[in-house]
Amino acid sequence: MRTFVAGQEAYGDTEFAELALGIDVDLFRGPLESETDGARAAREDAARDVLADLRAEAEAGDEIAGWDALYADALTRTVPFLRSVRGHRSRTGEAA
């Protein structure tokens, strides 16, 4: 069975969520592979800006933006299993 969201085919659960919610999972969670410190800092800055926009839209009455903000915020607190198994460090400096 094929799944479409807004006329675009979703190839898996993550892509379905991204298409349905309009949230780039890797932007908030981080990629599964390692990234440089500079790339991580740039990604986290962009994620903070997007999250701030979503929160502002939610405060202005956009309920969907509020739910998207909650989902995006929760993603920032996750560590992909593959990255944690490889021994990469979390933002707190402790082994993930």
Contacts in CASP RR format, 6 or more apart in sequence:
PFRMAT RR
TARGET T0000
AUTHOR 0000-0000-0000
METHOD contacts of the structure
MODEL  1
MRTFVAGQEAYGDTEFAELALGIDVDLFRGPLESETDGARAAREDAARDV
LADLRAEAEAGDEIAGWDALYADALTRTVPFLRSVRGHRSRTGEAA
2 9 0 8 1.000
3 9 0 8 1.000
3 10 0 8 1.000
3 12 0 8 1.000
3 16 0 8 1.000
4 10 0 8 1.000
5 16 0 8 1.000
5 19 0 8 1.000
5 20 0 8 1.000
6 19 0 8 1.000
8 19 0 8 1.000
10 16 0 8 1.000
10 19 0 8 1.000
10 20 0 8 1.000
14 25 0 8 1.000
17 23 0 8 1.000
17 25 0 8 1.000
18 24 0 8 1.000
18 25 0 8 1.000
21 67 0 8 1.000
21 68 0 8 1.000
21 71 0 8 1.000
22 68 0 8 1.000
23 68 0 8 1.000
23 71 0 8 1.000
23 72 0 8 1.000
23 75 0 8 1.000
25 75 0 8 1.000
26 43 0 8 1.000
27 43 0 8 1.000
27 46 0 8 1.000
27 47 0 8 1.000
27 50 0 8 1.000
28 47 0 8 1.000
28 51 0 8 1.000
28 72 0 8 1.000
28 73 0 8 1.000
28 75 0 8 1.000
28 76 0 8 1.000
29 75 0 8 1.000
29 76 0 8 1.000
29 78 0 8 1.000
29 80 0 8 1.000
30 40 0 8 1.000
30 43 0 8 1.000
30 80 0 8 1.000
32 80 0 8 1.000
32 82 0 8 1.000
32 83 0 8 1.000
33 83 0 8 1.000
34 83 0 8 1.000
34 86 0 8 1.000
34 88 0 8 1.000
35 43 0 8 1.000
47 72 0 8 1.000
47 76 0 8 1.000
50 72 0 8 1.000
51 69 0 8 1.000
51 72 0 8 1.000
51 73 0 8 1.000
51 76 0 8 1.000
54 65 0 8 1.000
54 66 0 8 1.000
54 68 0 8 1.000
54 69 0 8 1.000
54 72 0 8 1.000
55 65 0 8 1.000
55 66 0 8 1.000
55 69 0 8 1.000
57 65 0 8 1.000
57 66 0 8 1.000
58 65 0 8 1.000
58 66 0 8 1.000
58 69 0 8 1.000
79 90 0 8 1.000
79 96 0 8 1.000
83 96 0 8 1.000
84 96 0 8 1.000
87 95 0 8 1.000
87 96 0 8 1.000
88 96 0 8 1.000
89 95 0 8 1.000
89 96 0 8 1.000
90 96 0 8 1.000
END
